[in-house]
Amino acid sequence: MPRALPPFALAALACATLACAGSGVPAASPAPAVEGRFSRVTVSVSEGGTQPFGPDAASRTAATVRQSARDWLEHEDRLAFEGELELEVDVDAAHLRGALTTWLFAALVPPDYLAATVSVRREGALAARYPVRVESALAGYGWRDREERLDRLARRLGQRVAESL
């Protein structure tokens, strides 16, 4: 006669199953190569797919993504006053875990993330459009501050956008 598993074994099995489940995010397709220099970078935060950050957090996120993208484009010498390209980033999805979850159970739940749709325009016409997503599974007592995690994700999103061009 088979014996039942002890409760702690069931709990360990459940935790392992949740940890292996991950976020289930499909891999993004590679961005199309766009040659040229950028004259303008605009960032907006859509209301539909993002958590209710509030107007202050949404505007700070947009400003951080914009500055990060501009910094990385400038570093690669792809930012110019009279460039022929314009970069538009629409942050359209976000998820931030709660403070207690981040501190204690970060490995068991999907990571924090920001996702955006990037559009590149040449002389007003759409030259390329593709998705970009960044994730962070930061955990621990020091990362329980949502604002700090959101700022870090916004900087990484700006970097990833610029690197994908």
N, C-alpha and C positions, 0 to 999 in steps of 0.2 A: 504494500500500500504506500503510495507516494506521500511524502510529508509536505506540508505547506511551508512556504518561505517565511522566515522571520520578518517582522515588520521593518526592521532596519534594512534588510536586504531589498525589500520592495521599494523602500524610499530611495535607496542608492540606485536601483534600476530605473526608477522614474526620473531621477536627476540626470542620469546618463542619457536617457532617451531625450529629455528636453535639451540638454547641451548639444547633442548631435543634430538636433532638428535645425538649428541655425535660423537664419532669416529667410532662406528660400529665395534669394534674389538672383534672377538670371544674370549671367555675365553680359555686360554692355558690349555692343558691337563697336569696333574701332571707329573713331571719328574720321571723316574724310579730310584729306590734306588740303589746306587752304594756304596758298602763297600770298604774301603781301604784308603790309603793315597796317596797324589799327589806329584810327584817329579817335574813336569814341568807344567807351565801355559803359553800358547801362545795365542796371540790375533791378529787377522788381521781385516782390514776394507775392505770390498768388494767395488769395484767401481760401480757395476751395480745398486744396490738398494738405495745407499745413495746419499744425495744431494752433489753437488760439494763443499766439505769443503775446498779443497786445501790440499796439502801434509802436511803442518804443523799441521793443525787441525786434519787431519786423524791420523797422527802419535801420536799426543798428546792424542787423544781419545783412541787409542789402548794402550798406556802406562798407562793411567788412569784406564781403565777397568782392565788391567793386575794387576796393583798394588792393586786395590781395592779387586779383587778376591783373590790375594795372602794374603792380610791382613786378610780377613774373614776366609780363609782356615786355616791360622796360628792360628787365634783366637779360632777356633774349634779343634785345634790340628790335622788337616788333611793334613798338609804340612810337608813333610819329604825329606831329601836329597836322600834317597834310597827308595822312595815310588814306588809302583807298577803301579800307574795310571798316565795318562797324560791328561790334560784338554786343549781342543782347542776351542776357541771362535771366531766365524766369525761374526762381526757386518755387517749385510747385508741389513738393512733398517734404515732410519732416517728421521725425519721431524723436522724442527725448524721454528717457526713462525717468521715473521718480527718484528722489534723493535716496530713500531707503533701499530701493531696488538696485540702484547704482552702487551703493555702499556694500550691500550684502549678497545680492543675487545676480550680479551682472552677467555671469556666465550662463545663466539659465534662461534669459530672455533675449529677444532680438536686440542688436546694438542700436545706439543712437545713429541717426543718419539724416542727411540733407540730400535732396535730389533736385536737379534743375534740367530745364530744356534750354539748350544753347542754340542760338541762331547767329549766323554770320551773314552780313549783308554787304554786297558790293554795289555801290552806286544805287542804293535803295532796293535792289533786287536780292532775293534770298539766294545765297550761294551754298549754304550748308545748314543742316539742322540735325541735332543729335542729343541724346540724353547723357547726363553725367551724374554720378552718384558717389558720395563719400560716406563711409561708415566709421564708427569708433566704438570700441568695446571697453573704453576706459572704466576702471572700477576703483573702489577703495574710498576711504574716508575723505581724502583730498578732492575727489571728483564729484562730490555730491551736489556742488553748486551748478545748477542748470545753466545759468548765464555764462559761466566759464566754459562749459562743454559746448554751448551753442556758438560762442565766439571761436573756439578751436575748430569746430566743424566748418564754420563760415570761411575761416582762413584756408583750410584744406580744400574746400570747394573752389575758391578762387584760384588756388594753385593748380588743381586738377583741370579746371577749365582752360587755363593758359597753357598748360603742358599738352593738352590734347589737340592744340591747333597746329 
